[in-house]
């Protein structure tokens, strides 16, 4: 009986690890602003574009207070 309990516990632990791993792999991450900016610079260089990055840098690197996440509570039915 103890062996069965230990096997179930081991299976549950392994299953939890797999669920966390799957969740981590399927999660969408927004790249940081400096990553976006560097990618845009590389694209501009590859296409030989004369691009002034100062406006884009200030826009991408400034903190956006207006983009705060809002949580909405659904009404109880």
LINTA-V941021 format. One record per residue. N is the residue number from 1. RES is the residue in one small letter. SS is DSSP state (H for helix, E for strand, C for the rest). OMEGA is omega as a letter, one per 30 degrees, with the letter a starting at -180 (999 if undefined). D_FIRST is the distance of its C-alpha to the first C-alpha in Angstrom with 1 decimal. Layout:
n:N res:RES ss:SS omega:OMEGA d_first:D_FIRST
n:N res:RES ss:SS omega:OMEGA d_first:D_FIRST
This chain:
n:1 res:x ss:C omega:a d_first:0.0
n:2 res:x ss:H omega:l d_first:3.8
n:3 res:x ss:H omega:l d_first:5.4
n:4 res:x ss:H omega:l d_first:5.2
n:5 res:x ss:H omega:a d_first:6.4
n:6 res:x ss:H omega:l d_first:8.8
n:7 res:x ss:H omega:l d_first:10.0
n:8 res:x ss:H omega:l d_first:10.8
n:9 res:x ss:H omega:l d_first:12.5
n:10 res:x ss:H omega:l d_first:14.4
n:11 res:x ss:H omega:a d_first:15.5
n:12 res:x ss:H omega:l d_first:16.7
n:13 res:x ss:H omega:l d_first:18.6
n:14 res:x ss:H omega:l d_first:20.1
n:15 res:x ss:H omega:l d_first:21.1
n:16 res:x ss:H omega:l d_first:22.8
n:17 res:x ss:H omega:l d_first:24.7
n:18 res:x ss:H omega:l d_first:25.9
n:19 res:x ss:H omega:l d_first:27.0
n:20 res:x ss:H omega:l d_first:28.9
n:21 res:x ss:H omega:l d_first:30.5
n:22 res:x ss:H omega:l d_first:31.5
n:23 res:x ss:H omega:l d_first:33.0
n:24 res:x ss:H omega:a d_first:34.9
n:25 res:x ss:H omega:a d_first:36.3
n:26 res:x ss:H omega:a d_first:37.4
n:27 res:x ss:C omega:l d_first:38.9
n:28 res:x ss:C omega:l d_first:42.7
n:29 res:x ss:C omega:l d_first:44.5
n:30 res:x ss:C omega:a d_first:48.2
n:31 res:x ss:C omega:l d_first:49.9
n:32 res:x ss:C omega:a d_first:51.7
n:33 res:x ss:H omega:a d_first:55.4
n:34 res:x ss:H omega:l d_first:56.5
n:35 res:x ss:H omega:l d_first:54.6
n:36 res:x ss:H omega:a d_first:56.3
n:37 res:x ss:H omega:l d_first:59.7
n:38 res:x ss:H omega:l d_first:59.3
n:39 res:x ss:H omega:l d_first:58.4
n:40 res:x ss:H omega:l d_first:61.4
n:41 res:x ss:H omega:l d_first:63.6
n:42 res:x ss:H omega:l d_first:62.5
n:43 res:x ss:H omega:l d_first:63.2
n:44 res:x ss:H omega:l d_first:66.6
n:45 res:x ss:H omega:a d_first:67.4
n:46 res:x ss:H omega:a d_first:66.3
n:47 res:x ss:C omega:l d_first:68.6
n:48 res:x ss:C omega:l d_first:71.4
n:49 res:x ss:C omega:l d_first:71.6
n:50 res:x ss:C omega:a d_first:73.5
n:51 res:x ss:C omega:l d_first:71.1
n:52 res:x ss:C omega:a d_first:71.6
n:53 res:x ss:C omega:a d_first:68.1
n:54 res:x ss:H omega:a d_first:69.1
n:55 res:x ss:H omega:l d_first:68.7
n:56 res:x ss:H omega:l d_first:65.4
n:57 res:x ss:H omega:a d_first:64.1
n:58 res:x ss:H omega:a d_first:65.1
n:59 res:x ss:H omega:a d_first:63.5
n:60 res:x ss:H omega:a d_first:60.2
n:61 res:x ss:H omega:l d_first:59.8
n:62 res:x ss:C omega:l d_first:60.7
n:63 res:x ss:C omega:a d_first:58.0
n:64 res:x ss:C omega:l d_first:57.8
n:65 res:x ss:H omega:a d_first:57.4
n:66 res:x ss:H omega:a d_first:58.1
n:67 res:x ss:H omega:l d_first:54.9
n:68 res:x ss:C omega:a d_first:52.6
n:69 res:x ss:C omega:l d_first:49.5
n:70 res:x ss:C omega:l d_first:49.9
n:71 res:x ss:C omega:a d_first:46.9
n:72 res:x ss:C omega:l d_first:47.8
n:73 res:x ss:C omega:l d_first:46.0
n:74 res:x ss:C omega:a d_first:45.9
n:75 res:x ss:C omega:l d_first:47.2
n:76 res:x ss:C omega:a d_first:44.7
n:77 res:x ss:C omega:999 d_first:45.1
